[in-house]
Amino acid sequence: MTLNNEDNFYGKIQDVYETVAKYQFIKIHRSYIVNYIHTTLFKYDEVIMTNGVQLPISQAKRKEVKDYLCLGMWNKYWNDQYNI
């Protein structure tokens, strides 16, 4: 942790994403990976985070994000119905 809650990283964001994707992280843009748990609203072209920050969803990632959200809602429904 740093004083301003930011760290410098020199590497490929795809490598980071491959490591954290299993922890409910979504790649919404070539420059952004977000933790689903810290989002409050998904719009067509942006995500609003719990701290109020608005981040763009790239045109190339919109379908992927939509599919992720649909799958997440299905999994939540399934888990709630069958107490998994």
Phi and psi in degrees as GROMACS dihedral restraints (atoms count N, CA, C in turn):
[ dihedral_restraints ]
;  ai    aj    ak    al  type     phi  dphi    fc
    3     4     5     6     1  -117.5    20    10
    4     5     6     7     1   173.4    20    10
    6     7     8     9     1   -63.8    20    10
    7     8     9    10     1   -35.5    20    10
    9    10    11    12     1  -103.8    20    10
   10    11    12    13     1    15.0    20    10
   12    13    14    15     1    60.6    20    10
   13    14    15    16     1    28.9    20    10
   15    16    17    18     1  -130.6    20    10
   16    17    18    19     1   144.2    20    10
   18    19    20    21     1  -123.8    20    10
   19    20    21    22     1   147.3    20    10
   21    22    23    24     1   -87.0    20    10
   22    23    24    25     1   139.2    20    10
   24    25    26    27     1  -136.7    20    10
   25    26    27    28     1   132.9    20    10
   27    28    29    30     1  -120.4    20    10
   28    29    30    31     1    97.9    20    10
   30    31    32    33     1  -178.8    20    10
   31    32    33    34     1  -167.4    20    10
   33    34    35    36     1   -95.5    20    10
   34    35    36    37     1   130.7    20    10
   36    37    38    39     1   -63.9    20    10
   37    38    39    40     1   -29.8    20    10
   39    40    41    42     1   -63.3    20    10
   40    41    42    43     1   -37.2    20    10
   42    43    44    45     1   -64.6    20    10
   43    44    45    46     1   -40.7    20    10
   45    46    47    48     1   -64.6    20    10
   46    47    48    49     1   -46.6    20    10
   48    49    50    51     1   -58.5    20    10
   49    50    51    52     1   -43.3    20    10
   51    52    53    54     1   -61.1    20    10
   52    53    54    55     1   -29.8    20    10
   54    55    56    57     1   -77.8    20    10
   55    56    57    58     1   -38.8    20    10
   57    58    59    60     1  -101.9    20    10
   58    59    60    61     1    -7.2    20    10
   60    61    62    63     1   -56.0    20    10
   61    62    63    64     1   -34.0    20    10
   63    64    65    66     1   -70.7    20    10
   64    65    66    67     1    -7.6    20    10
   66    67    68    69     1  -106.5    20    10
   67    68    69    70     1    34.1    20    10
   69    70    71    72     1    66.1    20    10
   70    71    72    73     1    35.9    20    10
   72    73    74    75     1   -97.3    20    10
   73    74    75    76     1   144.5    20    10
   75    76    77    78     1  -126.2    20    10
   76    77    78    79     1   134.4    20    10
   78    79    80    81     1   -89.6    20    10
   79    80    81    82     1   109.5    20    10
   81    82    83    84     1  -100.2    20    10
   82    83    84    85     1    -8.4    20    10
   84    85    86    87     1  -166.3    20    10
   85    86    87    88     1   159.3    20    10
   87    88    89    90     1   -64.4    20    10
   88    89    90    91     1   -16.2    20    10
   90    91    92    93     1  -108.9    20    10
   91    92    93    94     1    -3.3    20    10
   93    94    95    96     1  -134.2    20    10
   94    95    96    97     1   132.8    20    10
   96    97    98    99     1  -121.8    20    10
   97    98    99   100     1   129.1    20    10
   99   100   101   102     1  -121.9    20    10
  100   101   102   103     1   151.0    20    10
  102   103   104   105     1   -88.9    20    10
  103   104   105   106     1   119.7    20    10
  105   106   107   108     1   -53.0    20    10
  106   107   108   109     1   -36.3    20    10
  108   109   110   111     1   -62.1    20    10
  109   110   111   112     1   -27.3    20    10
  111   112   113   114     1  -101.3    20    10
  112   113   114   115     1    24.3    20    10
  114   115   116   117     1  -108.5    20    10
  115   116   117   118     1   150.3    20    10
  117   118   119   120     1  -113.7    20    10
  118   119   120   121     1   -28.9    20    10
  120   121   122   123     1  -153.5    20    10
  121   122   123   124     1   134.3    20    10
  123   124   125   126     1  -108.7    20    10
  124   125   126   127     1   124.3    20    10
  126   127   128   129     1  -108.5    20    10
  127   128   129   130     1   177.2    20    10
  129   130   131   132     1   -54.6    20    10
  130   131   132   133     1   -43.5    20    10
  132   133   134   135     1  -124.7    20    10
  133   134   135   136     1    12.1    20    10
  135   136   137   138     1  -156.8    20    10
  136   137   138   139     1   161.3    20    10
  138   139   140   141     1  -119.9    20    10
  139   140   141   142     1   136.8    20    10
  141   142   143   144     1  -107.4    20    10
  142   143   144   145     1   124.6    20    10
  144   145   146   147     1   -86.7    20    10
  145   146   147   148     1   164.8    20    10
  147   148   149   150     1   -62.4    20    10
  148   149   150   151     1   -22.6    20    10
  150   151   152   153     1   -91.4    20    10
  151   152   153   154     1     7.7    20    10
  153   154   155   156     1    89.9    20    10
  154   155   156   157     1    -7.4    20    10
  156   157   158   159     1   -67.8    20    10
  157   158   159   160     1   134.3    20    10
  159   160   161   162     1  -104.7    20    10
  160   161   162   163     1   126.6    20    10
  162   163   164   165     1  -121.8    20    10
  163   164   165   166     1   141.6    20    10
  165   166   167   168     1   -76.5    20    10
  166   167   168   169     1   146.1    20    10
  168   169   170   171     1  -101.1    20    10
  169   170   171   172     1   121.8    20    10
  171   172   173   174     1   -67.9    20    10
  172   173   174   175     1   154.3    20    10
  174   175   176   177     1   -57.9    20    10
  175   176   177   178     1   -37.9    20    10
  177   178   179   180     1   -68.4    20    10
  178   179   180   181     1   -23.5    20    10
  180   181   182   183     1  -101.3    20    10
  181   182   183   184     1    -5.8    20    10
  183   184   185   186     1   -59.2    20    10
  184   185   186   187     1   -45.5    20    10
  186   187   188   189     1   -65.4    20    10
  187   188   189   190     1   -42.3    20    10
  189   190   191   192     1   -61.3    20    10
  190   191   192   193     1   -42.9    20    10
  192   193   194   195     1   -64.8    20    10
  193   194   195   196     1   -44.8    20    10
  195   196   197   198     1   -59.6    20    10
  196   197   198   199     1   -45.0    20    10
  198   199   200   201     1   -62.3    20    10
  199   200   201   202     1   -41.0    20    10
  201   202   203   204     1   -61.3    20    10
  202   203   204   205     1   -44.1    20    10
  204   205   206   207     1   -65.8    20    10
  205   206   207   208     1   -41.7    20    10
  207   208   209   210     1   -63.3    20    10
  208   209   210   211     1   -43.4    20    10
  210   211   212   213     1   -63.6    20    10
  211   212   213   214     1   -41.1    20    10
  213   214   215   216     1   -62.3    20    10
  214   215   216   217     1   -42.1    20    10
  216   217   218   219     1   -66.4    20    10
  217   218   219   220     1   -39.5    20    10
  219   220   221   222     1   -63.0    20    10
  220   221   222   223     1   -45.1    20    10
  222   223   224   225     1   -62.6    20    10
  223   224   225   226     1   -40.5    20    10
  225   226   227   228     1   -63.5    20    10
  226   227   228   229     1   -44.8    20    10
  228   229   230   231     1   -59.3    20    10
  229   230   231   232     1   -48.7    20    10
  231   232   233   234     1   -59.4    20    10
  232   233   234   235     1   -46.9    20    10
  234   235   236   237     1   -63.9    20    10
  235   236   237   238     1   -40.2    20    10
  237   238   239   240     1   -67.3    20    10
  238   239   240   241     1   -39.5    20    10
  240   241   242   243     1   -69.2    20    10
  241   242   243   244     1   -36.1    20    10
  243   244   245   246     1  -114.8    20    10
  244   245   246   247     1    13.5    20    10
  246   247   248   249     1    49.3    20    10
  247   248   249   250     1    46.5    20    10
